[in-house]
Amino acid sequence: MTRDRFLELADAHGSAVARWPAAEREAAAILMAAEPEFARQSLAAADRLDAALDLWAPLSVPQGLREVVIAAAPLARPRGGLRAWLLGAGVGAGLAAASAAGLVFGVVLSGNLAAPTDAPEAVRAAMAGYDDLSETTEGA
C-alpha cells in the first residue's frame, strides 16, 4: 500500500482502521508497522475530521415555518390534456402541409424545365442565358 492510498482510505473511512474495507486492512497494517509516525499523523488528522463531522447536526425547522412554505408553494399545473395535444397536432399538421406544398411546387417547376438528353444540348441550354454577357466582356 502506498502512502497516498493510506491517506485516501483515512479520509474516506475515518481513523478507525476496522471500518476500512477488509481487503485494505492487512496492507494498511503492514504500512502502519513499517511507518508508524506517518500512520499516527495520518490517523490523527482523520480522527480530527471524524470529531468535526460528529459535531455537525442538521438544523431543525419549526413545524409552523414548514407549513407556511408548503402553503406558499405554487400549485402543480395539470397537464394540458386534449387541448395541448390538439395544439401540438395542429402545429405538426401545419409543418407537414408546408413540406408537402414545397415538394409539389418543386415537382411542378421541375416539370416545366425540360432537361436536355445529350451533352452538347445541355451545354447550349446552360449557356443560353450568357449570350448577352459576351458583349460586355468584349470591351474590357
C-alpha positions as CSV (number, residue, x, y, z in Angstrom):
1,M,0.0,0.0,0.0
2,T,1.3,3.5,-0.8
3,R,1.1,6.5,1.4
4,D,-1.4,8.2,-0.9
5,R,-3.7,5.2,-0.8
6,F,-3.4,5.1,3.0
7,L,-4.4,8.8,3.1
8,E,-7.3,8.2,0.7
9,L,-8.7,5.5,3.0
10,A,-8.2,7.5,6.1
11,D,-10.1,10.4,4.5
12,A,-12.9,8.2,3.2
13,H,-13.4,5.8,6.1
14,G,-12.0,7.6,9.1
15,S,-9.4,6.9,11.7
16,A,-10.8,3.5,12.8
17,V,-9.0,1.0,10.5
18,A,-11.6,-1.5,11.5
19,R,-14.1,0.4,9.4
20,W,-11.9,0.3,6.3
21,P,-12.6,-2.3,3.5
22,A,-11.5,-5.7,4.6
23,A,-9.3,-6.1,1.5
24,E,-7.3,-3.0,2.5
25,R,-6.8,-3.6,6.2
26,E,-3.9,-6.0,6.0
27,A,-1.9,-3.8,3.7
28,A,-2.7,-0.8,6.0
29,A,-1.4,-2.8,9.0
30,I,1.8,-3.5,7.1
31,L,2.3,0.2,6.3
32,M,1.5,1.2,9.9
33,A,4.2,-1.2,11.2
34,A,6.7,0.0,8.6
35,E,6.0,3.7,9.0
36,P,4.4,4.2,12.5
37,E,5.0,8.0,12.6
38,F,3.3,8.6,9.2
39,A,0.4,6.3,10.2
40,R,0.0,8.1,13.6
41,Q,-0.1,11.5,12.0
42,S,-2.4,10.4,9.2
43,L,-4.9,8.7,11.6
44,A,-4.7,11.7,14.0
45,A,-5.8,14.0,11.1
46,A,-8.6,11.6,10.2
47,D,-9.6,11.5,13.8
48,R,-9.9,15.3,14.0
49,L,-12.1,15.2,10.8
50,D,-14.2,12.4,12.4
51,A,-14.7,14.5,15.5
52,A,-15.7,17.6,13.5
53,L,-18.2,15.6,11.4
54,D,-19.7,14.1,14.6
55,L,-20.5,17.6,15.9
56,W,-22.5,18.5,12.8
57,A,-26.2,18.2,13.0
58,P,-28.8,19.4,10.6
59,L,-30.9,22.4,11.6
60,S,-34.4,21.7,12.6
61,V,-37.2,23.7,11.0
62,P,-40.1,24.6,13.2
63,Q,-43.3,22.9,12.0
64,G,-45.1,26.2,11.5
65,L,-42.5,27.5,9.1
66,R,-42.5,24.3,7.1
67,E,-46.3,24.5,6.7
68,V,-46.1,28.2,5.6
69,V,-43.5,27.4,3.0
70,I,-45.5,24.5,1.7
71,A,-48.7,26.5,1.6
72,A,-47.0,29.3,-0.3
73,A,-45.6,27.0,-3.0
74,P,-47.3,27.2,-6.4
75,L,-49.8,24.5,-7.2
76,A,-48.8,21.9,-9.8
77,R,-50.4,22.8,-13.1
78,P,-52.4,20.0,-14.6
79,R,-51.1,18.7,-17.9
80,G,-52.8,20.3,-21.0
81,G,-54.7,17.1,-21.9
82,L,-56.7,17.2,-25.1
83,R,-56.2,20.9,-25.7
84,A,-52.4,20.7,-25.6
85,W,-52.4,17.6,-27.7
86,L,-54.6,19.2,-30.4
87,L,-52.4,22.3,-30.4
88,G,-49.3,20.2,-30.9
89,A,-51.0,18.1,-33.6
90,G,-52.1,21.3,-35.4
91,V,-48.5,22.6,-35.4
92,G,-47.3,19.2,-36.7
93,A,-50.0,19.1,-39.4
94,G,-49.1,22.7,-40.5
95,L,-45.5,21.8,-40.9
96,A,-46.4,18.6,-42.8
97,A,-48.6,20.6,-45.1
98,A,-45.9,23.2,-45.8
99,S,-43.4,20.4,-46.6
100,A,-45.9,18.7,-48.9
101,A,-46.7,22.1,-50.7
102,G,-42.9,22.7,-51.1
103,L,-42.5,19.2,-52.6
104,V,-45.4,19.7,-55.0
105,F,-44.2,23.1,-56.0
106,G,-40.7,21.8,-56.7
107,V,-42.0,18.9,-58.8
108,V,-44.3,21.2,-60.9
109,L,-41.5,23.6,-61.5
110,S,-39.0,20.9,-62.5
111,G,-41.5,19.5,-64.9
112,N,-41.6,22.8,-66.8
113,L,-37.9,22.8,-67.2
114,A,-37.1,20.1,-69.8
115,A,-33.8,18.6,-69.2
116,P,-31.7,18.1,-72.4
117,T,-30.9,14.5,-73.2
118,D,-27.5,14.8,-74.8
119,A,-24.3,16.6,-73.6
120,P,-24.0,19.3,-76.4
121,E,-27.6,20.3,-76.0
122,A,-27.1,20.5,-72.2
123,V,-24.2,22.9,-72.7
124,R,-26.2,25.0,-75.2
125,A,-29.1,25.2,-72.7
126,A,-26.8,26.2,-69.9
127,M,-25.0,28.9,-71.9
128,A,-28.2,30.3,-73.4
129,G,-28.6,32.8,-70.6
130,Y,-25.0,34.0,-71.1
131,D,-25.2,35.2,-74.7
132,D,-26.0,38.7,-73.6
133,L,-22.9,38.8,-71.4
134,S,-20.4,38.4,-74.3
135,E,-21.0,42.0,-75.4
136,T,-20.0,43.3,-72.0
137,T,-16.8,41.4,-71.8
138,E,-15.5,42.2,-75.3
139,G,-15.0,45.9,-74.5
140,A,-12.9,45.1,-71.4
